[in-house]
Amino acid sequence: MTLLATYGLIGLVLALGLTPLCRRLAVRLGYVARPKEDRWHKKPTALLGGIAIFLSVAVPFVILQPLDQAWLLVAGGAAVFALGLVDDLRSVTPTTKLAAQIALASTFVFFDYRLGWLESLTLDALLTFVWIVGITNALNLLDNMDGLCGGITVIAALALLAGTVPQTGVTPTALYLALLTGATCGFLVYNIHPASIFLGDAGSLFVGLTIAAASIDLSQQSAVGSNVLAVMAAPVLVLLIPIFDTTLVTVSRLWVGRRPSQGGRDHSSHRLVAIGLPERTAVAVLWGLATLSAVIGWTVGQTDIGWSGPPAALLVLGMILLAIYLSQVRVYDPDQIKPGGGKITPFVIDFMYKRRVAEVLLDLCLVAIAYYAAYRLRFEGAQYRSNFQGFLNALPIVLGVQMVALVGMGVYRAVWHRFSLMDGVAIVKAVMVGTAGIAGIIFAAYRFVGYSRGVFITYTALATLLLMSARASFRLMGEFVRRRRDGRRLIVYGAGDNVPMVVSALLDGPIAYRMVGFVDDDPRRHRTSVHGYPVLGGYDTLTALITTGAVDHVVISARMLSVDRQHDLERLCTEHGKTLSRLHVEFQSLIAAS
């Protein structure tokens, strides 16, 4: 461990010194990234940051290690760095870059870099091609916001080291990865928002190929005797965010008829900013998700897959939910969308468009996870293995009966982003009815011999929690967007029983509003929260907000308001240029009673 830390420190110190020099060189020679319509940065920013990282990794490694140690990793990294540098300086077509990456991947496969996921050596070799090229490009695409690619690289490298070094010891590949971790940390000092230098393709392709190849080499060394599912899941989870972002961007671009290689502000980071997050926060959110997935990936590699499997499955399902939500964020102008959609077949589009189908499939996964987790919590070790056949026998019963109960109790009539307390009640009823039906069938078929009633009690709690959480997540994300979006600052006068109707009518309307809060004449409501928004005070507070320019629009929702008070409020808003409206709820008779 001391040796790893030493190599990491060497990379850090070198990058801290070389990055400013590369920045100065880039500015002097004019190698800067200038703002474009499809790029995120708003001012010319130096390129060539990749030179600092490459030199901080390759030079000390060659000096400190024998040339026959991890030579392919060094040579492959140098080759892809040269490819990226040419692209930064002179531009290379996407086809040429892809062909060069495939050639490099073939070299690694030729020298026995294999994922080892499949028994078929041919299919495993092809999958290794896809992994190396895919991860290299995924990190290249992830270099779309200050600090994002560098931070994800550090998290992934640390996770790979933590997951393999305890089994394999300090190998040359681990030392190379330690240098990369330190060098990237040093570069991040200058790349955090607002960045003064970018990685460029030279840097992002270099770190991408290094991570892809190192993940294969380290997993090969630590996979002896390991569960094949753990061998597959660990690196995928460690690199889940690059995979997630690339998949989201590729599918989104194909969906609207754009080329996957065509640039744009449609990455996951851009979509997070579009829903109201500051740039730093959006990057931090992706760093946090990367850390969570890396920890779960490390857990999968180090512990029994039976225990780490449910958290991993929930993480993947959560990322699918996030992808569904982010895909709805508007990032393309209407003129950027080709008529008739993109290259995905109409059948697939029509299938994916069926939201209810996706909801049912998601619930099916959640029910299976809840039942499996209930069994794992009830039985441990030898007990679990001896009762596993009972789990398998009951699983189809659980899935079939529970899904019928969800349909029968009307759970799928609700809209997820409008999830309410009554929708939660419907889920509780459906799970309880489903559990009763499952227990009845098992009793009739097996007389409960070999089955534990405690499993079904635990299952009821877990299934209810997971099903409600999935739906509540959409409601929470929608509310989050409401609160962070830009618009006219809105204050509502009156925090009575009609608050939900007022908030929905205003915030879902055609005019963009940003809710400031409520004011109310009842002092008992002051300094409380109504519908998630604060009650700031009474009429004196409203007067101060108007006169100081803290609000733009006032809505009267109070049912009982004197004429004098309304006239005074009208005069005050007129004097300070604020708009004023009043909510009226009335019924229009269409057919008179006879």
C-alpha positions in Angstrom: 0.0 0.0 0.0 2.9 2.4 0.7 4.2 1.8 -2.8 0.8 2.5 -4.3 0.6 5.7 -2.3 4.1 6.7 -3.4 3.3 6.2 -7.0 0.1 8.2 -6.6 2.0 11.0 -4.9 4.5 11.1 -7.8 1.7 11.4 -10.4 0.0 14.1 -8.3 3.1 16.3 -8.0 4.1 15.9 -11.6 0.6 16.8 -12.8 0.4 19.8 -10.5 3.6 21.2 -12.0 3.0 20.1 -15.7 -0.6 21.2 -16.1 0.1 25.0 -15.8 2.9 24.6 -18.3 0.7 22.8 -20.8 -2.0 25.5 -20.3 0.5 28.2 -21.0 1.8 26.3 -24.1 -1.8 25.8 -25.4 -2.7 29.5 -25.1 0.6 30.6 -26.7 0.2 28.3 -29.7 -3.6 28.9 -30.0 -4.7 25.4 -29.1 -7.9 26.4 -27.2 -11.4 25.1 -27.2 -13.6 27.9 -28.4 -17.3 28.1 -27.5 -19.6 26.5 -29.9 -23.4 25.8 -30.1 -22.9 22.1 -29.3 -20.3 22.7 -26.5 -20.9 23.7 -22.9 -18.1 26.1 -22.1 -18.7 29.8 -22.6 -15.1 31.1 -23.0 -12.0 30.0 -24.8 -10.2 27.4 -22.7 -6.8 25.8 -23.1 -6.6 22.3 -24.4 -3.6 19.9 -24.0 -4.3 19.0 -20.4 -4.0 15.4 -21.6 -0.3 16.0 -22.2 0.2 16.7 -18.5 -1.6 13.5 -17.4 0.1 11.3 -20.0 3.6 12.5 -19.1 2.8 12.3 -15.3 1.9 8.6 -15.8 4.0 7.2 -18.6 7.4 8.8 -17.8 7.7 7.8 -14.1 6.4 4.3 -14.9 9.0 3.7 -17.6 11.7 5.0 -15.3 10.7 3.1 -12.2 9.5 -0.2 -13.8 11.2 -2.7 -16.1 10.1 -2.3 -19.7 8.6 -5.8 -19.8 6.2 -4.9 -16.9 2.8 -3.9 -18.3 4.5 -2.8 -21.5 1.3 -3.2 -23.5 -0.6 -0.9 -21.2 2.1 1.8 -21.7 2.3 1.3 -25.5 -1.5 1.2 -25.9 -1.8 4.3 -23.8 0.9 6.1 -25.8 -0.8 5.2 -29.1 -4.3 6.3 -28.1 -2.8 9.5 -26.6 -1.1 10.2 -29.9 -4.4 9.7 -31.7 -6.2 12.1 -29.4 -3.4 14.7 -29.6 -3.6 14.7 -33.4 -7.4 15.1 -33.1 -6.9 18.1 -30.8 -4.4 19.7 -33.1 -5.6 18.8 -36.6 -8.9 17.0 -36.2 -9.5 13.4 -37.1 -12.7 12.0 -38.5 -14.9 9.8 -36.2 -14.4 6.9 -38.6 -10.6 7.1 -38.4 -10.7 7.4 -34.6 -13.0 4.4 -34.3 -10.8 2.3 -36.7 -7.7 3.2 -34.7 -9.4 2.2 -31.4 -10.5 -1.1 -32.9 -6.9 -1.8 -34.0 -5.7 -1.0 -30.4 -8.4 -3.2 -28.9 -7.4 -6.1 -31.2 -3.8 -5.7 -30.0 -4.9 -6.1 -26.4 -7.1 -9.1 -27.3 -4.1 -10.7 -29.2 -2.0 -10.5 -26.1 -4.7 -12.3 -24.1 -6.5 -9.4 -22.5 -9.9 -11.1 -22.0 -13.0 -10.3 -19.9 -13.5 -14.0 -19.2 -17.3 -13.5 -18.9 -18.3 -16.1 -21.5 -17.3 -19.8 -22.0 -17.1 -19.2 -25.8 -13.6 -17.8 -26.4 -14.8 -16.3 -29.7 -17.8 -14.4 -28.2 -15.6 -13.4 -25.2 -13.0 -11.9 -27.5 -15.7 -10.0 -29.3 -17.1 -8.8 -26.1 -13.7 -7.6 -25.0 -13.4 -5.6 -28.2 -16.7 -3.9 -27.3 -15.6 -3.3 -23.7 -12.3 -1.6 -24.6 -13.7 0.5 -27.4 -16.9 1.3 -25.5 -15.3 2.3 -22.2 -12.6 4.4 -24.1 -15.3 6.3 -25.9 -17.6 6.5 -22.9 -15.0 8.4 -20.9 -14.2 10.5 -24.0 -17.9 11.5 -24.2 -18.1 12.1 -20.5 -15.6 14.9 -20.8 -18.4 17.4 -21.4 -18.4 19.5 -18.2 -15.7 20.9 -15.9 -14.2 18.2 -13.7 -16.6 15.4 -14.7 -14.4 13.0 -16.6 -11.5 13.5 -14.3 -13.5 12.9 -11.2 -15.2 9.8 -12.5 -11.7 8.5 -13.6 -10.4 8.9 -10.1 -13.4 7.2 -8.5 -13.2 4.3 -11.0 -9.4 3.8 -10.6 -9.6 3.8 -6.8 -12.5 1.3 -6.9 -10.5 -1.0 -9.2 -7.5 -0.8 -6.9 -9.5 -1.4 -3.8 -11.3 -4.4 -5.3 -8.2 -6.2 -6.7 -5.0 -5.3 -4.8 -6.0 -7.2 -1.6 -6.2 -10.4 -3.7 -3.4 -9.8 -6.3 -1.0 -7.7 -4.4 0.7 -4.6 -5.9 1.1 -5.5 -9.6 2.6 -3.3 -12.3 -0.9 -2.6 -13.6 -1.9 -1.4 -10.1 1.1 0.9 -10.0 0.2 2.3 -13.4 -3.3 2.9 -12.2 -2.0 4.6 -9.0 0.0 7.0 -11.2 -3.1 7.7 -13.2 -5.1 8.4 -10.1 -2.6 10.8 -8.7 -2.0 12.6 -12.0 -5.8 13.0 -12.6 -6.2 14.5 -9.1 -3.4 17.0 -9.9 -5.1 17.9 -13.1 -8.5 18.3 -11.4 -7.1 21.2 -9.4 -7.1 23.2 -12.7 -10.1 21.5 -14.3 -12.8 22.0 -11.5 -15.4 24.6 -12.5 -14.5 27.2 -13.7 -11.9 25.2 -15.6 -8.8 26.9 -17.0 -7.7 23.8 -19.1 -9.4 20.8 -20.6 -8.3 17.2 -21.1 -8.9 17.3 -24.8 -9.2 14.0 -26.7 -5.6 13.2 -25.9 -6.4 13.1 -22.2 -9.9 11.6 -22.3 -9.0 8.8 -24.7 -5.9 8.0 -22.7 -7.7 7.7 -19.4 -10.5 5.8 -21.0 -8.2 3.2 -22.6 -6.2 2.9 -19.4 -9.2 2.3 -17.3 -10.7 -0.2 -19.8 -7.5 -2.2 -20.1 -6.6 -2.1 -16.5 -10.1 -3.2 -15.4 -9.6 -6.3 -17.6 -6.1 -7.1 -16.4 -6.9 -6.6 -12.7 -10.1 -8.6 -12.9 -8.3 -11.5 -14.6 -5.8 -11.6 -11.8 -8.4 -11.6 -9.1 -11.1 -13.8 -10.7 -9.6 -17.2 -9.9 -12.3 -19.1 -8.0 -14.7 -16.1 -8.1 -18.4 -16.3 -9.0 -18.7 -15.5 -12.7 -21.6 -13.1 -12.0 -19.4 -11.2 -9.6 -16.6 -11.0 -12.1 -19.0 -9.5 -14.6 -20.9 -7.2 -12.3 -18.0 -5.6 -10.4 -16.3 -3.8 -13.4 -19.7 -2.9 -14.9 -20.9 -1.2 -11.7 -17.5 0.5 -11.1 -17.9 2.1 -14.6 -21.7 2.4 -14.5 -21.8 6.2 -14.9 -19.8 6.3 -18.2 -21.9 3.4 -19.5 -25.1 5.1 -18.4 -24.2 8.4 -20.0 -23.1 6.9 -23.3 -26.3 4.7 -23.5 -28.5 7.7 -22.7 -26.9 9.9 -25.3 -26.8 7.3 -28.0 -30.4 6.3 -27.6 -31.6 9.9 -27.4 -29.7 10.9 -30.5 -31.0 7.9 -32.5 -34.5 8.6 -31.2 -34.6 12.2 -32.7 -32.6 11.2 -35.9 -29.2 12.5 -35.0 -25.9 10.6 -35.4 -24.5 9.2 -32.2 -21.1 10.8 -33.1 -22.7 14.2 -33.5 -21.9 16.5 -30.5 -24.6 18.2 -28.4 -25.7 19.4 -25.0 -27.7 16.2 -24.4 -25.5 14.4 -21.9 -26.7 13.4 -18.4 -24.8 16.4 -16.9 -26.5 18.8 -19.3 -29.9 17.4 -18.5 -29.3 17.8 -14.7 -28.4 21.5 -15.3 -31.5 21.8 -17.5 -33.7 20.8 -14.5 -32.2 23.5 -12.3 -29.0 22.2 -10.8 -25.9 24.5 -10.9 -23.0 23.1 -12.9 -20.9 22.2 -9.9 -23.9 20.5 -8.3 -24.7 18.5 -11.4 -21.1 17.2 -11.5 -21.2 16.4 -7.8 -24.4 14.4 -8.3 -22.7 12.3 -11.0 -19.6 11.9 -8.8 -21.9 10.8 -5.9 -23.7 8.2 -8.1 -20.3 7.0 -9.4 -19.1 6.6 -5.9 -22.2 4.7 -4.9 -22.0 2.4 -7.8 -18.3 1.9 -7.3 -18.9 0.9 -3.6 -21.6 -1.6 -4.6 -19.3 -2.9 -7.4 -16.5 -3.4 -4.8 -19.0 -5.1 -2.5 -20.1 -7.5 -5.3 -16.5 -8.4 -5.9 -15.6 -8.9 -2.2 -18.7 -10.5 -0.7 -21.3 -13.2 -1.4 -23.3 -12.3 -4.5 -26.4 -13.3 -2.7 -26.1 -10.4 -0.3 -24.7 -7.8 -2.7 -27.0 -8.8 -5.5 -30.2 -7.0 -4.3 -28.4 -3.6 -3.7 -26.8 -3.9 -7.2 -30.2 -4.7 -8.8 -31.8 -1.8 -7.0 -29.0 0.5 -8.2 -29.5 -0.5 -11.8 -33.2 -0.1 -11.5 -32.7 3.3 -10.0 -30.4 4.3 -12.8 -33.1 3.1 -15.3 -35.6 5.4 -13.5 -33.2 8.3 -13.7 -32.6 7.6 -17.4 -36.4 7.6 -18.0 -36.8 10.9 -16.2 -33.8 12.6 -17.8 -34.9 11.5 -21.3 -38.0 13.6 -20.8 -35.9 16.8 -20.2 -36.0 19.0 -23.3 -32.5 19.4 -24.7 -33.2 19.5 -28.4 -34.8 22.4 -30.3 -37.7 21.5 -32.6 -35.6 22.1 -35.7 -33.0 19.6 -34.5 -35.5 16.7 -34.5 -35.9 15.1 -37.9 -39.5 14.4 -39.0 -40.5 10.8 -38.3 -37.9 10.2 -35.7 -34.6 8.5 -36.0 -33.2 5.1 -36.9 -35.1 3.1 -34.3 -37.8 0.9 -35.9 -41.4 2.1 -35.4 -42.2 -1.1 -33.5 -39.5 -0.5 -30.9 -40.5 3.1 -30.6 -44.2 2.1 -30.1 -43.2 -0.5 -27.6 -41.0 1.9 -25.6 -43.7 4.5 -25.7 -46.1 2.3 -23.8 -45.3 3.7 -20.3 -47.5 1.1 -18.6 -45.5 -1.8 -20.0 -42.3 -0.2 -18.5 -44.1 0.2 -15.2 -45.2 -3.4 -15.1 -41.8 -4.7 -16.0 -40.2 -2.5 -13.3 -42.7 -3.7 -10.7 -42.0 -7.3 -11.7 -38.3 -6.7 -10.9 -39.0 -4.9 -7.6 -41.3 -7.8 -6.5 -38.7 -10.4 -7.3 -36.0 -8.3 -5.4 -38.3 -7.9 -2.4 -39.0 -11.7 -2.2 -35.4 -12.6 -2.7 -34.2 -10.1 0.0 -36.9 -11.4 2.4 -35.5 -14.9 2.0 -31.9 -13.8 2.5 -32.9 -11.9 5.7 -34.8 -14.9 7.1 -32.2 -17.6 6.2 -28.5 -17.5 6.3 -25.6 -19.7 5.2 -26.6 -23.4 5.2 -30.2 -22.6 6.1 -30.6 -20.5 2.9 -29.1 -23.2 0.7 -31.3 -25.9 2.2 -34.4 -23.7 1.7 -33.4 -22.4 -1.7 -35.5 -24.9 -3.6 -38.6 -23.6 -1.7 -37.7 -20.1 -2.8 -37.5 -21.3 -6.5 -40.8 -23.1 -6.2 -42.6 -20.1 -4.8 -41.1 -17.4 -7.0 -43.4 -17.9 -10.0 -46.4 -17.9 -7.6 -45.2 -14.7 -5.9 -44.6 -12.9 -9.2 -47.9 -14.1 -10.9 -50.2 -13.5 -7.9 -48.6 -10.2 -6.9 -48.8 -8.7 -10.4 -52.5 -9.7 -10.7 -53.2 -8.1 -7.3 -51.5 -4.8 -8.4 -53.6 -4.7 -11.5 -56.8 -5.8 -9.7 -56.4 -3.1 -7.0 -56.0 -0.3 -9.6 -52.4 0.5 -9.0 -51.7 1.1 -12.7 -54.5 3.7 -13.0 -52.4 6.2 -11.2 -49.9 8.6 -12.8 -46.4 8.3 -11.2 -45.5 11.9 -11.2 -48.8 12.6 -9.4 -48.2 10.0 -6.8 -50.4 10.7 -3.7 -51.2 9.3 -0.3 -54.2 7.4 -1.7 -52.0 5.9 -4.4 -49.8 4.6 -1.6 -52.9 3.2 0.1 -53.7 1.3 -3.1 -50.2 -0.2 -3.1 -50.5 -1.3 0.5 -53.8 -3.0 -0.2 -52.5 -4.7 -3.4 -49.4 -6.0 -1.6 -51.4 -7.3 1.3 -54.0 -8.9 -1.0 -51.2 -10.4 -3.1 -49.4 -11.8 0.0 -52.6 -13.3 1.2 -53.2 -15.0 -2.1 -49.6 -16.2 -2.3 -49.8 -17.7 1.2 -53.1 -19.4 0.4 -51.7 -21.0 -2.7 -48.6 -22.2 -0.9 -50.7 -23.6 1.9 -52.9 -25.5 -0.5 -50.0 -26.8 -2.5 -47.4 -27.5 0.2 -49.2 -27.0 3.5 -46.4 -24.5 4.3 -44.0 -27.4 4.8 -40.5 -25.9 4.3 -41.8 -22.4 4.1 -41.4 -19.6 6.7 -44.3 -17.3 7.5 -41.7 -14.7 8.5 -40.5 -14.5 4.9 -43.9 -13.3 3.8 -44.2 -10.7 6.6 -40.8 -9.3 5.6 -41.7 -9.5 1.9 -44.9 -7.5 2.5 -42.9 -4.7 4.1 -40.1 -4.7 1.5 -42.4 -4.9 -1.5 -44.6 -2.0 -0.2 -41.4 0.1 0.4 -39.9 -0.6 -3.0 -43.1 -0.1 -5.0 -44.0 3.2 -3.2 -40.4 4.5 -3.5 -40.3 3.9 -7.2 -43.4 6.0 -7.7 -42.5 8.6 -5.1 -39.1 9.2 -6.9 -40.9 10.6 -9.9 -43.0 12.9 -7.7 -39.9 14.0 -5.9 -38.0 14.7 -9.0 -40.9 16.7 -10.5 -41.2 18.7 -7.3 -37.4 19.4 -7.4 -37.6 20.7 -10.9 -40.5 23.0 -9.9 -38.6 24.5 -7.1 -35.4 25.1 -9.0 -36.6 26.3 -12.4 -36.3 29.9 -13.4 -39.4 32.1 -13.8 -41.4 34.9 -12.2 -41.1 35.0 -8.5 -44.5 34.1 -7.1 -46.1 34.7 -3.6 -49.5 33.3 -2.7 -51.7 35.3 -0.2 -53.6 32.6 1.7 -52.5 29.2 2.9 -55.8 27.5 3.3 -57.3 24.3 2.2 -57.2 25.1 -1.5 -53.4 25.3 -1.5 -52.7 22.1 -3.6 -55.1 23.4 -6.3 -53.5 26.8 -6.4 -49.9 25.4 -6.6 -50.8 22.9 -9.3 -52.7 25.5 -11.4 -49.9 28.0 -11.2 -46.8 25.9 -11.5 -48.2 23.6 -14.2 -49.5 26.5 -16.3 -48.1 28.0 -19.5 -46.3 30.8 -17.6 -43.1 29.8 -15.8 -43.2 30.7 -12.1 -40.8 30.2 -9.2 -42.6 29.8 -5.9 -41.3 31.9 -3.1 -43.9 30.8 -0.5 -47.1 31.9 1.2 -48.3 34.7 3.4 -51.4 34.3 5.6 -53.3 36.4 8.1 -53.6 33.5 10.6 -50.5 33.8 12.9 -50.8 30.1 13.7 -49.6 29.3 10.2 -46.5 31.6 10.3 -43.2 29.9 10.1 -44.8 26.6 9.1 -44.6 24.8 5.8 -47.6 24.2 3.5 -47.3 21.9 0.5 -43.6 22.0 1.0 -43.4 25.8 0.8 -42.8 28.2 3.7 -45.4 30.5 5.2 -43.3 33.6 5.5 -45.6 35.7 7.6 -48.7 37.9 7.4 -49.8 40.9 5.4 -46.9 43.1 6.7 -44.5 40.5 5.3 -46.3 40.6 1.9 -46.1 44.4 1.8 -42.3 44.2 2.5 -41.8 41.6 -0.2 -43.6 43.8 -2.8 -41.9 47.1 -1.8 -38.4 45.5 -1.8 -38.9 43.9 -5.2 -38.5 40.3 -3.8 -41.5 39.1 -5.7 -42.9 39.6 -9.2 -46.4 38.2 -9.0 -49.0 38.0 -6.2 -51.9 35.6 -6.2 -54.8 36.0 -3.8 -56.1 32.6 -2.7 -57.7 33.6 0.6 -61.4 33.1 0.5 -62.3 35.8 3.0 -60.7 39.1 2.1 -62.1 42.5 2.8 -62.7 44.9 -0.1 -60.4 47.5 1.6 -57.6 45.0 1.9 -57.9 44.0 -1.8 -57.9 47.6 -2.9 -54.9 48.4 -0.8 -53.1 45.4 -2.3 -54.0 46.5 -5.8 -52.7 50.0 -5.2 -49.4 48.6 -3.7 -48.8 46.3 -6.7 -49.6 49.0 -9.2 -47.1 51.4 -7.5 -44.3 48.9 -7.6 -45.0 47.3 -11.0 -46.1 43.9 -9.7 -48.9 41.8 -11.3 -51.8 40.7 -9.1 -54.4 38.0 -9.7 -57.0 36.2 -7.6 -58.0 32.6 -7.8 -61.8 32.0 -8.3 -63.3 28.5 -8.1 -66.8 28.2 -9.5 -69.0 25.6 -11.1 -70.7 26.3 -14.4 -74.1 24.6 -14.8 -74.3 22.8 -18.1 -77.7 21.1 -17.6 -80.2 22.7 -15.3 -82.3 20.5 -13.0 -85.9 20.0 -14.1 
